Amino acid sequence: MTLRSLLRWPASYPLALVIALMALVPVGVLFGLASDEAQLFDAHNLKVLTNTLLLMVFTVLGSILIGVPLALLTAYVQMPWRRLWLILLAAPLAIPSYIGAFTLYAAFGRGGEIENLLGLPVPAMDGLVGATIVMILYSYPFVMLTTRASLLSLDASLVNAARTLGMSLGVSLWRVVLPRVATGIAAGGLLVALYTLSDFGTPAIMRLDTFTRVIFVEYNAFGLSQAAMLSLQLLVIVGLVLFLESRVRGSRERPGRHLTIWPGRGQRLVIALSVVPILVLAIVLPLAVFGIWLAREGTEGFEFSYAWNSVHASLLAAIFAVILAVPVAHAAIAGRAGRLMERMTYFGFGVPGIVMGTALVYVGLQLPFLYQTLGLLVLAYVLRFLPLAVGSVRSTAEGLDPSLVKAARVLGASPREAFQRVTLPLTVRGMVAGAALVFLEAMRELPATLMLGPTGFETLATYLWRVYEAGYFGRAAIPGLLLVLMSALGLALMLSGERRAEFDVTETPHS
């Protein structure tokens, strides 16, 4: 590459390249650490690998078994309050799975909350079975939403033709509809697989040795090299799933009229009764357990500084992520090299939080001024969730009319002035949405916060983890409820922020 060609690069390229290279730093650190007297594989690793793969496979299968019928229900079946059913069935996606794992672990088994309240003995929920049930309850919406999107893109004429040829409705759905949405089901299943591989809280609470739990144990035992080796082995599996996900292509059918199914009163009752147990286990039971604990123990031990710490760190991460996302997104639009840089930043999102934490702990040990500081924690959040901001800013910037920038240049504005006065204000909507997504994810992040948070810096997620470890389950009520509440508020802020940004952009030219 010549100096002349470098000078022709778009202005956003140099900064985007630095940010993209920064996103690859954690993986380079892990390779360096793993080469330092770490065992590649032993008998215990085989058990960990088996547990991880079994949890992933069972969770994917369970999510498909639940998610596909619910996608058919929400897409085609005319039920009263259809919109409410869709929101309720998608709601588990907004609840961190470790909150569900914590409450279900405490509710079931001898001496659990269900036995204490109702006097009914119920089996314990732990191990592979418990972890699988929890992961299915909080990840089936991935399959439901991707399959539903595919279903809504289909033309119902083939199903109607099959019915006129004598097929029953069930056989028509099985033989005509489901094969055409296989890619949507596969896409959702692969998202479930990625979510399961990266989750730390659920296997840890259910006492199941998967890669994420064992990496955390090695870290606590000062086995940083072995933790890095396990992290790389986990990354190989994650990379394989990401490769498979990249090969999945969506349906290219021409959209048409949607299939509509009108069930009778008895059928509606059966459908509602079959859905209720899922909602009870995923939403009602966790909130009820937190309510019982709150009534029993009040706010003892909880300090509202924990909530402030969560908001403070997450807000900083959201701001810095959006600042870094702007040059990367504009570089991606500018050309092929920019798109490659954008892809490099996505690598951080595929790295599980426990792996990112392991790598940055080592970075902190080499740079003592960074170790156990808020800056290092925010850096971990930014590296992990930067793609959320990049994707949001890019999708908004791609929708801009290029003639607006050209008009500004014709009127005498410099490239920088045209960017500041035209492009930047028009991408505010995407920046607000991206910031809200990063804020929400950072609020929920557990393993990276546990490993990188400053000493004495408790967040809602880490406080909830501490009370679980200490056995003071009742004290988890406030942080658990606040995490759920703040997730809901964050979504509301995102929507109101988008509307305000749209209003501001619309009004500015007239002011």
Helices and strands as residue ranges (DSSP letters): H 3-7, H 13-34, H 43-76, H 82-90, G 91-94, H 97-107, H 113-118, H 127-152, H 157-164, H 169-172, I 173-177, G 178-181, H 182-198, H 201-205, H 211-220, H 224-247, H 265-279, I 280-284, H 285-297, H 305-334, H 336-350, H 353-366, H 374-398, H 402-410, H 415-418, I 419-423, H 424-426, H 428-444, H 447-452, H 460-470, G 473-476, H 477-507, G 508-510
